[in-house]
Amino acid sequence: MDPTSVFIAETKNGRIEGNGKYTFPNGNVYVGQFKDGQFHGTGTIHFTNGGRYDASWINGRAVEGKFTFKDGLVYEQEDWGYCTPADRRFFHEKVHGFNQ
């Protein structure tokens, strides 16, 4: 494990199990469930830029989740309507208009 990584979690039989918090070396933070030292169950990665990824995890891999940007916009893989070739506006511009 990277020495700049930090685990604060429940343990069972000497293994990280249950609820906990893991801080990555870059400052991003996972808060959620662990099993055998891996993300497992529900949990959220909070990014240093203000975004977050809420997901269901199995053995360290996200199997379902959603990314929410700092401004509250939820990323949609299908029907993404922001900053596309047809409409170059960003979320803030669509919601609040252009500032002069």
PyMOL commands that place a pseudoatom at each C-alpha (Angstrom):
pseudoatom trace, name=CA, resn=MET, resi=1, chain=A, elem=C, hetatm=0, pos=[0.000, 0.000, 0.000]
pseudoatom trace, name=CA, resn=ASP, resi=2, chain=A, elem=C, hetatm=0, pos=[1.201, 3.528, -0.770]
pseudoatom trace, name=CA, resn=PRO, resi=3, chain=A, elem=C, hetatm=0, pos=[2.439, 5.168, 2.465]
pseudoatom trace, name=CA, resn=THR, resi=4, chain=A, elem=C, hetatm=0, pos=[0.431, 8.313, 1.685]
pseudoatom trace, name=CA, resn=SER, resi=5, chain=A, elem=C, hetatm=0, pos=[-2.821, 6.307, 1.551]
pseudoatom trace, name=CA, resn=VAL, resi=6, chain=A, elem=C, hetatm=0, pos=[-4.885, 6.257, 4.728]
pseudoatom trace, name=CA, resn=PHE, resi=7, chain=A, elem=C, hetatm=0, pos=[-7.471, 3.658, 5.822]
pseudoatom trace, name=CA, resn=ILE, resi=8, chain=A, elem=C, hetatm=0, pos=[-9.879, 4.307, 8.667]
pseudoatom trace, name=CA, resn=ALA, resi=9, chain=A, elem=C, hetatm=0, pos=[-12.104, 1.266, 8.727]
pseudoatom trace, name=CA, resn=GLU, resi=10, chain=A, elem=C, hetatm=0, pos=[-13.611, -1.574, 10.688]
pseudoatom trace, name=CA, resn=THR, resi=11, chain=A, elem=C, hetatm=0, pos=[-11.702, -4.837, 10.697]
pseudoatom trace, name=CA, resn=LYS, resi=12, chain=A, elem=C, hetatm=0, pos=[-12.666, -8.477, 11.018]
pseudoatom trace, name=CA, resn=ASN, resi=13, chain=A, elem=C, hetatm=0, pos=[-10.114, -11.254, 11.486]
pseudoatom trace, name=CA, resn=GLY, resi=14, chain=A, elem=C, hetatm=0, pos=[-7.350, -8.768, 10.734]
pseudoatom trace, name=CA, resn=ARG, resi=15, chain=A, elem=C, hetatm=0, pos=[-8.914, -7.771, 7.392]
pseudoatom trace, name=CA, resn=ILE, resi=16, chain=A, elem=C, hetatm=0, pos=[-10.613, -4.509, 6.455]
pseudoatom trace, name=CA, resn=GLU, resi=17, chain=A, elem=C, hetatm=0, pos=[-14.344, -5.309, 6.558]
pseudoatom trace, name=CA, resn=GLY, resi=18, chain=A, elem=C, hetatm=0, pos=[-17.471, -3.213, 7.044]
pseudoatom trace, name=CA, resn=ASN, resi=19, chain=A, elem=C, hetatm=0, pos=[-17.723, 0.556, 6.868]
pseudoatom trace, name=CA, resn=GLY, resi=20, chain=A, elem=C, hetatm=0, pos=[-14.738, 2.785, 6.451]
pseudoatom trace, name=CA, resn=LYS, resi=21, chain=A, elem=C, hetatm=0, pos=[-12.875, 5.581, 4.771]
pseudoatom trace, name=CA, resn=TYR, resi=22, chain=A, elem=C, hetatm=0, pos=[-9.892, 5.417, 2.419]
pseudoatom trace, name=CA, resn=THR, resi=23, chain=A, elem=C, hetatm=0, pos=[-7.912, 8.491, 1.395]
pseudoatom trace, name=CA, resn=PHE, resi=24, chain=A, elem=C, hetatm=0, pos=[-6.010, 8.120, -1.883]
pseudoatom trace, name=CA, resn=PRO, resi=25, chain=A, elem=C, hetatm=0, pos=[-2.535, 9.651, -2.245]
pseudoatom trace, name=CA, resn=ASN, resi=26, chain=A, elem=C, hetatm=0, pos=[-4.022, 12.395, -4.495]
pseudoatom trace, name=CA, resn=GLY, resi=27, chain=A, elem=C, hetatm=0, pos=[-6.523, 13.468, -1.797]
pseudoatom trace, name=CA, resn=ASN, resi=28, chain=A, elem=C, hetatm=0, pos=[-9.647, 11.808, -3.229]
pseudoatom trace, name=CA, resn=VAL, resi=29, chain=A, elem=C, hetatm=0, pos=[-11.624, 9.993, -0.518]
pseudoatom trace, name=CA, resn=TYR, resi=30, chain=A, elem=C, hetatm=0, pos=[-13.747, 6.828, -0.642]
pseudoatom trace, name=CA, resn=VAL, resi=31, chain=A, elem=C, hetatm=0, pos=[-16.394, 6.476, 2.074]
pseudoatom trace, name=CA, resn=GLY, resi=32, chain=A, elem=C, hetatm=0, pos=[-18.384, 3.278, 2.172]
pseudoatom trace, name=CA, resn=GLN, resi=33, chain=A, elem=C, hetatm=0, pos=[-18.322, -0.447, 2.644]
pseudoatom trace, name=CA, resn=PHE, resi=34, chain=A, elem=C, hetatm=0, pos=[-15.334, -2.782, 2.413]
pseudoatom trace, name=CA, resn=LYS, resi=35, chain=A, elem=C, hetatm=0, pos=[-14.917, -6.537, 2.183]
pseudoatom trace, name=CA, resn=ASP, resi=36, chain=A, elem=C, hetatm=0, pos=[-11.549, -8.229, 2.446]
pseudoatom trace, name=CA, resn=GLY, resi=37, chain=A, elem=C, hetatm=0, pos=[-9.796, -4.861, 2.017]
pseudoatom trace, name=CA, resn=GLN, resi=38, chain=A, elem=C, hetatm=0, pos=[-11.630, -3.929, -1.185]
pseudoatom trace, name=CA, resn=PHE, resi=39, chain=A, elem=C, hetatm=0, pos=[-14.517, -1.582, -1.953]
pseudoatom trace, name=CA, resn=HIS, resi=40, chain=A, elem=C, hetatm=0, pos=[-17.562, -3.821, -1.705]
pseudoatom trace, name=CA, resn=GLY, resi=41, chain=A, elem=C, hetatm=0, pos=[-21.199, -2.789, -1.263]
pseudoatom trace, name=CA, resn=THR, resi=42, chain=A, elem=C, hetatm=0, pos=[-22.190, 0.859, -1.518]
pseudoatom trace, name=CA, resn=GLY, resi=43, chain=A, elem=C, hetatm=0, pos=[-19.736, 3.710, -1.394]
pseudoatom trace, name=CA, resn=THR, resi=44, chain=A, elem=C, hetatm=0, pos=[-18.829, 7.139, -2.705]
pseudoatom trace, name=CA, resn=ILE, resi=45, chain=A, elem=C, hetatm=0, pos=[-15.569, 8.541, -4.004]
pseudoatom trace, name=CA, resn=HIS, resi=46, chain=A, elem=C, hetatm=0, pos=[-15.340, 12.257, -3.235]
pseudoatom trace, name=CA, resn=PHE, resi=47, chain=A, elem=C, hetatm=0, pos=[-12.980, 13.981, -5.652]
pseudoatom trace, name=CA, resn=THR, resi=48, chain=A, elem=C, hetatm=0, pos=[-10.818, 16.937, -4.699]
pseudoatom trace, name=CA, resn=ASN, resi=49, chain=A, elem=C, hetatm=0, pos=[-12.433, 18.974, -7.518]
pseudoatom trace, name=CA, resn=GLY, resi=50, chain=A, elem=C, hetatm=0, pos=[-15.835, 18.715, -5.777]
pseudoatom trace, name=CA, resn=GLY, resi=51, chain=A, elem=C, hetatm=0, pos=[-17.301, 15.914, -7.891]
pseudoatom trace, name=CA, resn=ARG, resi=52, chain=A, elem=C, hetatm=0, pos=[-18.361, 12.564, -6.521]
pseudoatom trace, name=CA, resn=TYR, resi=53, chain=A, elem=C, hetatm=0, pos=[-18.973, 9.031, -7.761]
pseudoatom trace, name=CA, resn=ASP, resi=54, chain=A, elem=C, hetatm=0, pos=[-21.720, 7.097, -5.949]
pseudoatom trace, name=CA, resn=ALA, resi=55, chain=A, elem=C, hetatm=0, pos=[-21.569, 3.406, -6.771]
pseudoatom trace, name=CA, resn=SER, resi=56, chain=A, elem=C, hetatm=0, pos=[-22.263, -0.200, -5.922]
pseudoatom trace, name=CA, resn=TRP, resi=57, chain=A, elem=C, hetatm=0, pos=[-19.030, -2.159, -5.749]
pseudoatom trace, name=CA, resn=ILE, resi=58, chain=A, elem=C, hetatm=0, pos=[-18.186, -5.849, -6.001]
pseudoatom trace, name=CA, resn=ASN, resi=59, chain=A, elem=C, hetatm=0, pos=[-14.656, -6.971, -5.125]
pseudoatom trace, name=CA, resn=GLY, resi=60, chain=A, elem=C, hetatm=0, pos=[-13.157, -3.541, -5.775]
pseudoatom trace, name=CA, resn=ARG, resi=61, chain=A, elem=C, hetatm=0, pos=[-14.956, -2.840, -9.067]
pseudoatom trace, name=CA, resn=ALA, resi=62, chain=A, elem=C, hetatm=0, pos=[-17.855, -0.474, -9.605]
pseudoatom trace, name=CA, resn=VAL, resi=63, chain=A, elem=C, hetatm=0, pos=[-20.777, -2.380, -11.116]
pseudoatom trace, name=CA, resn=GLU, resi=64, chain=A, elem=C, hetatm=0, pos=[-23.252, 0.504, -11.153]
pseudoatom trace, name=CA, resn=GLY, resi=65, chain=A, elem=C, hetatm=0, pos=[-22.834, 4.159, -10.361]
pseudoatom trace, name=CA, resn=LYS, resi=66, chain=A, elem=C, hetatm=0, pos=[-23.274, 7.796, -11.209]
pseudoatom trace, name=CA, resn=PHE, resi=67, chain=A, elem=C, hetatm=0, pos=[-20.915, 10.741, -11.346]
pseudoatom trace, name=CA, resn=THR, resi=68, chain=A, elem=C, hetatm=0, pos=[-22.104, 14.119, -10.058]
pseudoatom trace, name=CA, resn=PHE, resi=69, chain=A, elem=C, hetatm=0, pos=[-20.134, 17.242, -10.908]
pseudoatom trace, name=CA, resn=LYS, resi=70, chain=A, elem=C, hetatm=0, pos=[-19.404, 19.942, -8.330]
pseudoatom trace, name=CA, resn=ASP, resi=71, chain=A, elem=C, hetatm=0, pos=[-22.295, 22.085, -9.635]
pseudoatom trace, name=CA, resn=GLY, resi=72, chain=A, elem=C, hetatm=0, pos=[-24.830, 19.258, -9.178]
pseudoatom trace, name=CA, resn=LEU, resi=73, chain=A, elem=C, hetatm=0, pos=[-25.009, 18.095, -12.800]
pseudoatom trace, name=CA, resn=VAL, resi=74, chain=A, elem=C, hetatm=0, pos=[-25.303, 14.300, -13.003]
pseudoatom trace, name=CA, resn=TYR, resi=75, chain=A, elem=C, hetatm=0, pos=[-23.417, 12.707, -15.891]
pseudoatom trace, name=CA, resn=GLU, resi=76, chain=A, elem=C, hetatm=0, pos=[-25.661, 10.738, -18.230]
pseudoatom trace, name=CA, resn=GLN, resi=77, chain=A, elem=C, hetatm=0, pos=[-23.887, 8.289, -20.511]
pseudoatom trace, name=CA, resn=GLU, resi=78, chain=A, elem=C, hetatm=0, pos=[-26.842, 8.288, -22.900]
pseudoatom trace, name=CA, resn=ASP, resi=79, chain=A, elem=C, hetatm=0, pos=[-28.677, 11.450, -23.975]
pseudoatom trace, name=CA, resn=TRP, resi=80, chain=A, elem=C, hetatm=0, pos=[-25.860, 13.690, -22.683]
pseudoatom trace, name=CA, resn=GLY, resi=81, chain=A, elem=C, hetatm=0, pos=[-27.067, 17.156, -23.655]
pseudoatom trace, name=CA, resn=TYR, resi=82, chain=A, elem=C, hetatm=0, pos=[-24.156, 19.358, -22.643]
pseudoatom trace, name=CA, resn=CYS, resi=83, chain=A, elem=C, hetatm=0, pos=[-21.242, 20.600, -24.715]
pseudoatom trace, name=CA, resn=THR, resi=84, chain=A, elem=C, hetatm=0, pos=[-22.073, 18.370, -27.696]
pseudoatom trace, name=CA, resn=PRO, resi=85, chain=A, elem=C, hetatm=0, pos=[-21.282, 19.133, -31.337]
pseudoatom trace, name=CA, resn=ALA, resi=86, chain=A, elem=C, hetatm=0, pos=[-24.922, 20.244, -31.777]
pseudoatom trace, name=CA, resn=ASP, resi=87, chain=A, elem=C, hetatm=0, pos=[-24.993, 22.476, -28.665]
pseudoatom trace, name=CA, resn=ARG, resi=88, chain=A, elem=C, hetatm=0, pos=[-21.716, 23.733, -27.227]
pseudoatom trace, name=CA, resn=ARG, resi=89, chain=A, elem=C, hetatm=0, pos=[-23.248, 25.227, -24.043]
pseudoatom trace, name=CA, resn=PHE, resi=90, chain=A, elem=C, hetatm=0, pos=[-22.234, 23.959, -20.624]
pseudoatom trace, name=CA, resn=PHE, resi=91, chain=A, elem=C, hetatm=0, pos=[-24.680, 23.049, -17.829]
pseudoatom trace, name=CA, resn=HIS, resi=92, chain=A, elem=C, hetatm=0, pos=[-24.332, 26.423, -16.072]
pseudoatom trace, name=CA, resn=GLU, resi=93, chain=A, elem=C, hetatm=0, pos=[-24.984, 28.287, -19.332]
pseudoatom trace, name=CA, resn=LYS, resi=94, chain=A, elem=C, hetatm=0, pos=[-28.118, 26.254, -20.066]
pseudoatom trace, name=CA, resn=VAL, resi=95, chain=A, elem=C, hetatm=0, pos=[-29.464, 26.766, -16.553]
pseudoatom trace, name=CA, resn=HIS, resi=96, chain=A, elem=C, hetatm=0, pos=[-28.393, 30.371, -15.888]
pseudoatom trace, name=CA, resn=GLY, resi=97, chain=A, elem=C, hetatm=0, pos=[-27.779, 31.781, -19.376]
pseudoatom trace, name=CA, resn=PHE, resi=98, chain=A, elem=C, hetatm=0, pos=[-24.684, 33.585, -20.550]
pseudoatom trace, name=CA, resn=ASN, resi=99, chain=A, elem=C, hetatm=0, pos=[-23.157, 36.216, -18.294]
pseudoatom trace, name=CA, resn=GLN, resi=100, chain=A, elem=C, hetatm=0, pos=[-22.214, 39.445, -20.016]
for i in range(1, 100): cmd.bond("trace and resi %d" % i, "trace and resi %d" % (i + 1))
show_as sticks, trace
zoom trace
